[in-house]
Amino acid sequence: MFPKSNGGLLKTLLDREVITPDQLTQALIRRRKTKQNLEKVLVDLNFVKDEELIALKKKESFHGEKSLLGRVDPEVLKLVPEQVARRHAVIPLSKNGNCLTLAMTDPDDVVAIDTARTISRCEIKPVLACEKDIMTAVERYYSGSLDMETVLLDLVKVNESSVQPVSEENLTQVKLKANDPPIVKFVNLLLLDAVERRASDIHVEPAKGKVSLRIRIDGVLHKITPPPKAMHSAVISRIKILSGLDIAERRLPQDGRCVVEIGDKEIDIRVSTFPTLYGEKVVMRLLDKEKLSLGLEELGFSSDQLSKFEKVLKRPYGMILETGPTGSGKTTTLYAGLGHTNSPEKNIVTIEDPIEYDLAGINQTQVKPEIGLDFARGLRAILRQDPDLILVGEIRDKETAQIAIRAALTGHLVFSTLHTNDAVGAIAQLQYFGIEP
């Protein structure tokens, strides 16, 4: 009676009187003419809402696995061409071994699954998602790649002679060049691509006759398509303008920041410039405030590790030191621990360099070496503020280490980080600072 791929769902729709038999007949006739997915036909005819179908499928356990459209792995997009994704309303999410997870409006669509299996040469694991989410993701991920190529072509067309070294005489010209549509588009798409790939840092590095562009993902730097060498100054100037830096100063390092909205995310960007032989190198650190909402159980700890960490966080005094290489998640873990312990009954004070996230209910201070406020001086002042928990961004010297340990031994819980690659290295580093075992 029912089409094989939709039988269970259609029977439920009729049993629950979501649609009538007459409406089903109309939908089947339309489907026969248009060759469209039956669920899409039902939605187009306003017989049922897309959200109702999704909710019903989940409730009836047709396809209970939740889609992860916000976490598409760009590396797997090439396994399913854009035209196939659009034709069947599907998008690949991730790949584990030879198994490709595919978001679909109809996880029983045998034709779409067979097509994806043949093209990708992978086994297909279908997961449920509404068509609106899938097509939004298709536009964002597939079209984004095309836009970047178009922008790069636009950059190549810009006359190389129009880009001059920054000086007082041509400062206005450089500002105008930095605001050219191709330059603005390139920087915007660079940020969008980095955020979607969950990168922590972007490196723009000049070299002899070229520019290198790399992003750090899970602690590892990956090369991506760079702009032409002739556009290096304009791209750097655009980044400086966004972060409030002096575009005329190229001899000295500068630090700045800006906040941008990318999709529904608010990204805090820390910008650092550094003069090199072939021009200015820029590093942008991307701080995604959504990561602050991570609970301890979402950090990847085993159940045993999580239990031990939670037990340590409940102690009234002591020291918790976090170590690890760049991009390993020290800051995320540190703030997750703060969030876990934060309550109106506790006075939490931090001294950081810089303040990476603005935390509600926590007193935060940034070091300012130019006026003599370093970690050691700030930490001494914090001890007179009746703190329950103290966060020291990083222990960098002997004096800070001594004060932090003294605080931990006198009734305070101290969080901090050490610049070592592993936990064992923390002991050697503390001994180097003159701390007795």
C-alpha positions as a printed Julia matrix, in Angstrom:
437×3 Matrix{Float64}:
  0.0    0.0     0.0
  2.74   2.44    0.97
  6.01   3.21   -0.83
  8.65   0.94    0.65
 11.01   3.69    1.79
  8.3    5.69    3.6
  5.84   3.0     4.66
  6.29   3.15    8.42
  6.22   6.92    8.53
  3.14   7.27    6.3
  1.21   4.71    8.32
  2.02   6.69   11.47
  0.93   9.96    9.81
 -2.4    8.38    8.91
 -2.86   6.63   12.26
 -2.25   9.87   14.11
 -4.5   11.75   11.67
 -1.72  14.16   10.77
 -2.75  13.71    7.14
 -5.91  12.28    5.56
 -6.1    9.47    3.0
 -7.16  12.02    0.39
 -4.1   14.15    1.11
 -1.87  11.09    0.82
 -3.42  10.29   -2.57
 -2.79  13.85   -3.79
  0.8   13.65   -2.57
  1.41  10.33   -4.33
  0.05  11.73   -7.6
  2.28  14.81   -7.28
  5.28  12.62   -6.44
  4.67  10.5    -9.53
  4.71  13.62  -11.72
  7.62  15.48  -10.12
  9.79  12.49   -9.04
 10.4   14.37   -5.77
 10.86  12.87   -2.32
  7.41  12.09   -0.88
  8.14  13.89    2.38
  9.11  17.02    0.44
  5.85  16.79   -1.51
  3.85  16.58    1.74
  5.65  19.68    3.04
  5.27  21.6    -0.26
  1.53  20.89   -0.26
  1.33  22.22    3.33
 -0.11  18.92    4.53
  2.58  18.69    7.22
  5.44  20.88    8.48
  9.06  19.88    8.07
  9.63  20.2    11.83
  6.65  17.93   12.53
  8.13  15.2    10.34
 11.48  15.41   12.1
  9.89  15.36   15.56
  7.65  12.43   14.62
 10.54  10.4    13.22
 12.59  10.94   16.37
  9.65  10.13   18.66
  8.8    6.96   16.75
 12.5    5.96   16.62
 12.58   5.64   12.85
 16.07   7.17   12.73
 16.96   8.27   16.21
 20.49   9.52   15.63
 20.85  13.29   15.77
 22.37  15.08   12.82
 25.43  17.26   13.38
 25.1   19.81   10.6
 26.99  22.46   12.57
 30.04  20.19   12.6
 30.54  19.25    8.97
 34.1   18.11    8.28
 35.14  20.07    5.14
 37.59  17.28    4.24
 34.76  14.84    3.43
 32.83  17.2     1.12
 34.89  16.08   -1.85
 33.52  12.54   -1.42
 30.03  13.7    -2.45
 29.87  16.25   -5.32
 27.72  19.33   -4.86
 25.27  18.36   -7.6
 24.61  15.02   -5.88
 24.14  16.75   -2.53
 21.6   19.16   -4.03
 19.74  16.53   -6.09
 19.21  14.17   -3.15
 19.19  16.74   -0.3
 22.12  15.11    1.49
 25.45  16.28    2.91
 28.39  14.26    4.27
 29.21  14.99    7.92
 32.24  12.89    8.8
 34.22   9.79    7.89
 35.35   7.07   10.27
 37.45   4.44    8.56
 35.48   3.46    5.48
 32.14   4.6     6.94
 30.74   7.94    5.73
 28.08   9.6     7.89
 25.5   11.19    5.59
 22.78  13.63    6.72
 19.56  12.98    4.78
 15.96  14.1     4.77
 14.96  10.47    4.21
 17.44   7.93    5.63
 15.45   5.2     3.83
 16.1    6.73    0.4
 17.8    3.75   -1.24
 18.61   5.64   -4.45
 20.44   8.45   -2.58
 22.33   5.97   -0.41
 23.39   3.84   -3.39
 24.49   6.94   -5.3
 26.57   8.2    -2.38
 28.04   4.74   -1.8
 29.06   4.38   -5.45
 30.6    7.85   -5.73
 32.38   7.92   -2.35
 33.33   4.21   -2.32
 32.38   4.2     1.36
 29.77   2.45    3.43
 27.01   4.94    4.22
 25.65   5.63    7.71
 22.49   7.75    7.19
 21.34  10.2     9.88
 18.2   12.26    9.96
 18.04  16.03    9.3
 15.42  18.4     7.97
 15.8   19.63    4.41
 16.17  23.28    5.45
 19.21  22.49    7.6
 20.78  20.33    4.91
 20.36  22.9     2.12
 21.67  25.66    4.41
 24.76  23.53    5.03
 25.13  22.78    1.3
 25.06  26.52    0.53
 27.51  27.29    3.3
 30.09  24.57    2.75
 30.05  23.89   -1.0
 29.45  27.48   -2.13
 32.03  28.81    0.33
 34.79  26.93   -1.49
 33.66  28.33   -4.85
 33.5   31.87   -3.46
 37.06  31.63   -2.2
 38.29  30.61   -5.64
 36.4   33.52   -7.2
 37.86  35.97   -4.69
 41.38  34.69   -5.33
 40.87  35.23   -9.06
 39.72  38.77   -8.3
 42.86  39.33   -6.24
 45.08  38.16   -9.07
 43.41  40.69  -11.39
 44.39  43.58   -9.12
 47.3   45.52  -10.58
 50.43  44.58   -8.65
 51.91  48.02   -9.13
 49.02  49.58   -7.24
 50.2   48.01   -3.98
 53.0   50.12   -2.52
 55.01  49.84    0.73
 53.33  51.58    3.64
 54.61  55.08    4.27
 53.21  58.4     5.45
 52.84  59.55    1.84
 50.67  56.68    0.61
 48.89  55.8     3.88
 45.51  56.89    2.52
 46.0   54.76   -0.59
 46.84  51.67    1.49
 43.72  52.2     3.62
 41.6   52.4     0.48
 43.24  49.27   -0.94
 42.6   47.39    2.31
 38.9   48.19    1.93
 38.68  47.0    -1.69
 35.84  44.45   -2.08
 38.17  41.53   -3.09
 40.41  42.14   -0.05
 37.44  42.41    2.31
 35.87  39.25    0.84
 39.13  37.33    1.09
 39.66  38.15    4.77
 36.0   37.45    5.58
 36.08  34.07    3.84
 39.41  33.24    5.46
 37.85  33.78    8.89
 34.7   31.86    7.91
 36.72  28.9     6.63
 38.88  28.81    9.77
 35.89  28.92   12.11
 34.01  26.21   10.21
 37.09  23.97   10.31
 37.39  24.65   14.07
 40.85  26.18   13.7
 42.45  27.85   16.72
 44.95  30.06   14.84
 45.53  31.6    11.41
 49.1   32.33   10.23
 49.77  34.79    7.39
 53.48  34.5     6.61
 55.44  36.39    3.93
 58.28  34.64    2.12
 60.5   35.39   -0.87
 58.16  35.86   -3.82
 55.11  34.34   -2.12
 52.81  34.3     0.9
 52.17  31.25    3.07
 48.77  30.78    4.7
 48.29  28.15    7.41
 45.62  27.32   10.0
 46.08  25.29   13.17
 43.55  22.49   13.72
 43.85  20.22   16.76
 47.39  21.49   17.37
 48.65  20.85   13.82
 49.26  23.53   11.15
 47.69  22.91    7.73
 48.46  24.83    4.52
 45.57  26.5     2.69
 45.42  28.5    -0.54
 47.23  31.84   -0.01
 46.6   35.24   -1.64
 49.02  36.51   -4.31
 52.25  38.03   -2.96
 51.22  41.42   -4.37
 48.2   41.46   -2.05
 50.12  40.71    1.14
 50.31  44.32    2.33
 46.62  44.94    1.62
 45.53  41.78    3.47
 47.72  42.64    6.47
 46.36  46.2     6.45
 42.79  44.91    6.38
 43.49  42.71    9.41
 45.11  45.67   11.19
 42.12  47.89   10.49
 39.76  45.26   11.92
 41.83  44.9    15.08
 42.54  48.61   15.61
 46.28  48.51   14.91
 48.49  51.15   13.32
 48.84  50.18    9.65
 51.77  52.58    9.19
 53.9   50.78   11.82
 55.69  47.8    10.31
 58.96  47.85   12.25
 57.62  46.91   15.68
 55.39  44.02   16.83
 51.79  45.0    17.64
 48.92  43.3    19.48
 45.23  43.96   18.93
 41.83  42.35   19.09
 38.38  42.45   17.53
 35.06  40.65   17.83
 33.28  39.4    14.7
 30.01  37.57   14.15
 30.3   34.56   11.87
 26.93  32.92   11.33
 25.41  32.56   14.77
 28.81  32.58   16.48
 30.59  35.47   18.16
 34.33  35.05   17.67
 36.9   36.98   19.69
 40.07  37.41   17.6
 43.49  38.21   19.07
 45.88  39.63   16.47
 49.66  39.67   16.74
 52.0   41.16   14.13
 55.72  40.47   13.85
 58.27  42.04   11.45
 60.25  39.54    9.35
 62.77  39.74    6.53
 60.07  39.69    3.82
 57.37  41.72    5.56
 54.97  41.44    8.45
 53.8   38.09    9.73
 50.36  38.02   11.36
 48.87  35.43   13.66
 45.17  35.53   14.52
 43.97  33.48   17.49
 40.28  32.58   17.25
 38.43  32.34   20.55
 35.0   30.77   20.14
 32.82  31.7    23.1
 30.63  28.65   22.46
 33.47  26.5    23.78
 32.95  28.05   27.18
 29.62  26.26   27.45
 31.39  22.92   27.47
 30.79  20.89   30.59
 33.54  18.75   32.07
 31.9   15.64   30.64
 32.31  17.09   27.12
 36.09  17.55   27.35
 36.94  13.99   26.33
 37.93  12.66   29.75
 37.46   8.98   30.52
 35.0    8.29   33.35
 37.9    7.61   35.72
 39.74  10.82   34.76
 36.52  12.85   35.04
 35.82  11.5    38.51
 39.33  12.39   39.68
 39.16  15.89   38.19
 35.78  16.63   39.77
 37.11  15.41   43.12
 40.11  17.76   42.88
 37.86  20.72   41.95
 35.88  20.22   45.16
 38.95  20.68   47.38
 39.04  23.95   49.35
 42.74  24.52   48.7
 45.64  23.26   46.59
 46.96  23.8    43.08
 45.78  22.52   39.71
 48.42  22.94   36.98
 47.57  22.32   33.34
 50.27  21.59   30.79
 50.35  20.73   27.12
 51.43  22.03   23.7
 49.76  24.93   21.89
 46.21  24.14   20.87
 45.89  21.14   23.2
 42.92  22.63   25.08
 44.53  24.09   28.2
 42.41  27.25   28.13
 39.19  25.36   27.37
 39.83  22.94   30.24
 40.8   25.78   32.56
 37.6   27.71   31.91
 35.45  24.57   32.05
 36.88  23.97   35.52
 36.11  27.56   36.51
 32.57  27.22   35.21
 32.11  24.0    37.18
 33.2   25.6    40.46
 31.69  29.07   39.93
 28.89  29.92   42.36
 27.63  32.97   44.31
 29.2   31.5    47.47
 32.73  31.76   46.04
 34.98  34.72   45.29
 36.93  33.87   42.13
 39.66  36.23   40.93
 41.92  35.84   37.87
 45.09  37.44   36.57
 45.53  36.73   32.84
 47.58  37.72   29.79
 45.37  38.41   27.96
 41.82  37.96   29.26
 40.65  35.48   26.64
 37.0   35.23   27.68
 34.72  37.51   29.68
 33.2   35.32   32.42
 30.08  36.3    34.36
 30.46  36.31   38.13
 34.27  36.21   38.04
 36.67  39.1    38.74
 39.23  39.21   35.92
 42.39  41.3    35.58
 44.87  41.56   32.72
 48.6   42.03   33.27
 49.99  45.38   32.12
 53.81  45.27   32.07
 54.02  48.91   30.91
 52.73  50.06   34.33
 54.44  47.33   36.35
 51.43  45.01   36.75
 52.84  41.55   36.14
 51.66  38.14   37.34
 53.61  38.31   40.58
 52.39  41.78   41.57
 48.82  40.99   40.54
 48.86  37.73   42.48
 50.08  39.46   45.64
 47.21  41.94   45.34
 44.66  39.15   44.74
 45.65  37.49   48.02
 44.4   40.62   49.82
 41.01  40.33   48.06
 39.72  37.41   50.18
 39.7   34.94   47.26
 38.41  31.38   47.36
 39.76  30.43   43.95
 42.58  32.09   42.02
 43.4   31.65   38.35
 46.89  32.63   37.21
 47.07  32.6    33.4
 50.61  31.22   33.33
 53.45  30.71   35.79
 56.41  32.27   33.98
 58.98  33.05   36.67
 60.27  32.09   40.1
 58.45  34.84   41.99
 55.04  33.98   40.51
 55.62  30.27   41.21
 56.53  30.95   44.85
 53.51  33.19   45.49
 51.13  30.74   43.77
 52.37  27.81   45.85
 52.21  29.88   49.03
 48.58  30.74   48.18
 47.76  27.07   47.59
 49.25  26.16   50.97
 47.33  28.83   52.86
 43.74  27.92   52.08
 43.23  28.88   48.42
 42.52  26.8    45.33
 44.87  27.92   42.55
 44.45  27.2    38.83
 47.33  27.86   36.43
 49.27  26.62   33.41
 52.92  25.85   32.77
 54.68  26.05   29.44
 55.63  22.36   29.2
 54.53  19.61   26.84
 53.39  17.12   29.45
 52.6   16.7    33.16
 56.03  15.27   34.02
 57.66  18.39   32.58
 55.83  20.51   35.17
 57.99  19.06   37.94
 61.22  19.92   36.12
 59.93  23.42   35.34
 59.04  24.11   38.98
 62.46  22.86   40.07
 64.01  25.23   37.52
 62.12  28.04   39.27
 63.75  26.98   42.54
 60.69  25.29   44.05
 61.61  22.44   46.4
 59.96  19.04   45.67
